[in-house]
Amino acid sequence: MVVALVDYALCELLASYGMLPEITFGERTGSLVAAVISGVLSLGAAVGHHLALEWARGSAEPVAFARVRPEREAFEGVLRDWQGQAHLSAVYGPNERVLSGAPAALAQVTDALAAAGAEITEEREGTWPSVAYQGQADAWQRTVRDAAYQQPDSRYQSPHTLTTSRNPEALRADFRDHALTAPIRYDEGLRELYNQGYRFFVELGAPRDAEVLRREDVVVLRLTDAGSALESLLRALARLSCQGSSLNWQDHYAGQGRCKLMLPNYPFEPTRHWLAHSGADRESAELTGRLGGRLSREELRGEELGLPVRQKQYLYTFAHQNFPELVDNSGFVHVGYYLEMLRAVLAERHPGRLCRVREMRFTAPIMVFAEETKEVLLVLDPREDGDDPREDGDGSFDFQFHSKEADAAQWSLNVHGVVGSADEVADAAPLDIAAAQRASDRHVPREEFYEPLEQDRGFCFGPAVRYVDGAWWRGRSEVLVGFAAPEGVTARRAYALGFHPGVLDSCAQTCNYVAVERTPSGRKYMVAEMDEVLLRPCSTAEGLFASVAVPDYHAERGEITGSIRLVDGSGTTVASVGHIRLKEFDEKKLGELKAMMDAATLDKEGEDRDFLQRYGYANAERKQEMVLEYLSRLLAYILEMEPEEVDPDQPMSDFGLDSMTGLRFFHKTATLLSVDISFADMV
């Protein structure tokens, strides 16, 4: 427990430098420290957990532990032969595991593994979980049942199930069911954090030979290290600063009279202080020109950046001038655009071949507001042979989509996955559209299709993104939808997909529609992951229909999953999504998005064209609600209050508006909403 307390002290030390974690994750006593730091457990409750675990392990029959570094095939074969005698307690990497079991049985297992070429290290201190402790599970669970769990301040990831939750009872159940007996999935947990979009990590007290932590984006601060403790701390802080952290140095150097040294020392001294290579100035100027948006780019035709690096990079510009339909989609760049960009790039490299997208994960949306220009960067990183056993020489790439405002310096990761070409695959028989329509349970026209999405789910789909022309129910979890271009929308160029990307986004809209009757009212689900996406080469696809199945709803995880098959008028498949997962937008994310939208709209000087266009499409009842909500948010913005603190039924005189704030509220209302109203009527 001493090690855990030192880890906790190190966390507090880093917090004094402004390093507050967004998510915590640990193993063994480290998981208790992670729970304390995130706010799940108090320090006293964590000590109680530790003592209860120690008692459970101490009251069991002796259990031995060994660290094994085997070849994977040999390891799995030996475990099969000794099933029930040896148990997996931890996974620290593809070739680094911890096994447990009765001492005599484990000795025989490790001898068999050593004979198969594995490196074995006996672990004297066995604090890992093990199935061998199952007999003490009831006593351990009674201890956790009475412990105090709180809603965490930051995210906490379980080392056993890799789930995150803000529900205290769900966290209690995770500790109760897994902390004593379930194996630690450390390597997989670190990958899961990376896939969620986290880009650097701080590891406290890690062993020197931990192979999984030998990464550039992991900063390790050990309890003991070569050199003084202060030197180790400063090295760790320096690496964190290089990763992009903003550190508080004032408190560290308080009273020491230190000051920052700016380079170059003398502005007119002709001395360079930057690493350079041949042609750096010219390439930097070309890149600056591109990122500044001074090159014209035609919609989804990316401008390839000819940088001397391994990756291929393509730059796109998104604004309401070249994508006016963004107004009708609340500023969101929808999933179809990402697939169109990937399809276009792959078509240039492998013309006439099928495009396959795998493990596509959406970490953050790209939102483009009026008067705003977003730069989107597609990065393709060639995969080496053997990166994935499923590869067969298709020239696959790891891809990433990054975005930033045109005049900003920092890029944000939005989407990542794997893309490559593939040979034509055997497809199901053509879909008999007419027969499917005749066999349907009921037919829903266009307006009735969008009504529950807008009124029950809170989506806002303007005319330019309403591609669904009708829906035919086929049971409770599958719908056949037909598509037609919205009125006034014409294809301005031939898309690499063979059809407007908005059709694929409407397929995602349909997933929400299919799940309306099985999910709680008011919840909206956004695409979080797509896998086994196949895009077939075609010049023009017409008369499109899609069979959208959403058979699974997981209430605890807040997820719906399904599949999509898009066919042309003859029933031939033109695109398919083998697996799509939509995640419920939690209140925190919705609040962050709303705050971002407020900052982008309420602080502008001209009229709010986004809101006015949505207002124009709404019915009379909804218009009144929209104006009331808008003015409440504006008043909260002016008075620097939280939106929920503004009660629309409260008289204006109760809000404490003075002459300055009152006039600002009046002028902002008149400007943003483009209305002519007197100050007396406003008050």
Buried (B, 14 or more C-beta within 10 A) or exposed (E): EEBBBBBBEBBEEBEEBEBEBEBBBBBBBBBBBBBBBBBBBBEEBBBBBBEBBEBBBEEBEEBBBBBBBBBEEBBEBBBEEBEEBBBBBBBBBEBBBBBBBBEEBBBBBBEBBBEBEBEBEEBEEBBBBBBBBEEBBEEBBEBBEEBEBBEBEBBBBBBBBBBBBBEBEBBBBBBBBBBBBBBBBBBBBBEBBBBBBBEBBBBBBBEEEBBBBEBEEBBBBBBEBEEEEEEBBEBBBEBBEEBEBEBEBEEBEEEEEEEEEEEEEEEEEEEEEEEEEEEEEEBEEBBEEBBEBEEEBEBBBBBEBEEEEEBBBBBBBBBBEBBEBBBBBBBBBBBBBBBBBBBBBBBEEBEEBBBBBBBBBBBBBBBBBBBBBBBBBBBBBBBEEEEBEEBEEBBBBBBBBBBBBBEEEEBBBBBBBBBBBBEEEEEEEEBEBEEBBEEBEEEBEBEEBBEBBBEBBEBBBBBBBBBBBBBBBBEEBBBBBBBBBBEEBEEEEEBBBBBBBBBBBBBBBBBBBBBEEBBEEEBBBBBBBBBBBBBBBBEEBEEBBBBBBBBEBEEEEBBBBBBBBBBBEEBBBBBBBEBBBBBBBEEEBEBEBEBBBBEBBBEBEEBBBBBBBBBEBBEEEBBEEBBEEBBBBBBBBBBEEEBEEBEEEEEEEEBEBEEEBBEBBBEBBBBBBEEEEEEEEBE
